[in-house]
Amino acid sequence: MKLFLQTTILCFLMTAGLCHDEFYTLNGFLDWLGQFQSAYVSPNTAYRSRASIREVAHGIRSLVPQFDDLKHKYLLFGVYGLVTNPDHLVGADKSAVPSNLYNAQTVSNVPESIRKHLTQIMDFKIEKEGPRKYKAEGITQVKYPDGTADTIAAGYLVMGICAGLEYNRASNFNLESINNLVATTIGELLVASALRSRNGTQGNYVGPSGSWDDPNMPHEFTFKTPPTAATDPQVKGAVDGFLIGKKLSKLGKRDGFSLPQVIRKYYQQEAKYRFYLFYQNIDRLDLEDEVYRCARICSREEACGTNGVYDLRIVDCQQDDEKLKRAADTAVDRFYTRYLFWSAPLDVAKG
């Protein structure tokens, strides 16, 4: 009788929209993503009515303000991301900019319930609820074919996919040459961790792992120790985004791909080996350099609006640069020690 009542109450809450256990699994995320893709009409109606994988990826990214702010647009698109109107790009190739980057209403044709649910799934945030309880939102459980499970922050996964789809475009238009695929995924997390550690607001650089209240029916994800700016779910989501984005950046015509299918295939075949694959795709010294470049931007950016054009102003300070470089290198070192040392050949920690 007690089990029946619990089941009845749970079903009532789910129906009422107060409890959505399916939100917290990869299958639930991909289901909502598929609904978004089906409902999303391409803003470029002169060519097609069905949105491309590029437009779908940017469409869902734009649902979460933290992934659609000025900093992320710069990291994604270079100077294009700092322009509110592509007409201000005198002499530039405006076709390189996705049309939905400048039109916030392009996803309005998608039902509000779909947009709301996807926002909830991707909007990562942490709230302290007790001395040893830090509740996280924007977390997704992944179950592998062999029955084991993992946890990611889906918003960082989407950022990597978007960066991969813009990789060949953005690389030529950055004021400070950066790899947008690294910057928007693991680079941004390690930079945030480095800056917080440098300022004394956190002790560790990466982690912790966290856990679900019920692995079989996940609903609440918490950390027992103070989280850093690069928790395990964030790092795993970012690395997954990097790897999927890297693969998409090498493809030519992308309109024939379904985003849910691309993501599902990755988690069925490659995700368990994410850190080893990451190790194979980027050299440690290159990662240190990219994280430092990204840190210069994230720590010194100043947005100034002038006729719809935003300028990125980087203040020169040699002494501060040296401290920033040390903090960035330390963050990369802790990343390698925690995640890559056990997932790659033994010389991974040597760089």
ABEGO torsion letter per residue (X at the ends): XAAAAAAAAAAAAAAAGABBAAAABAAAAAAAAAAAAAABBBABAAABABBBAAAAAAAAAAABAAAABAAAAAAAAEAAAABABAAABBGBBAAABBAAAABAAAAAABBAAAAAAAAAAABBBBBBAEAABBBBBGBBBBBBAAGBBBBBBAAAAAAAAAAAAAAAAAAAABABBBBAAAAABAAAAAAAAAAAAAAGABABABOBAEBBABAABBABBBBABBBBABBAAAAAAAAAAAAAAAAAAABBBAAABBAAAAAAAAAAAAAAAAAAAAAAABBAAAAAAAAAAAAAAAAABBBBBBGGBBBBBBBBBAAAAAAAAAAAAAAAAAAAAAAAAAABBAAAAAX
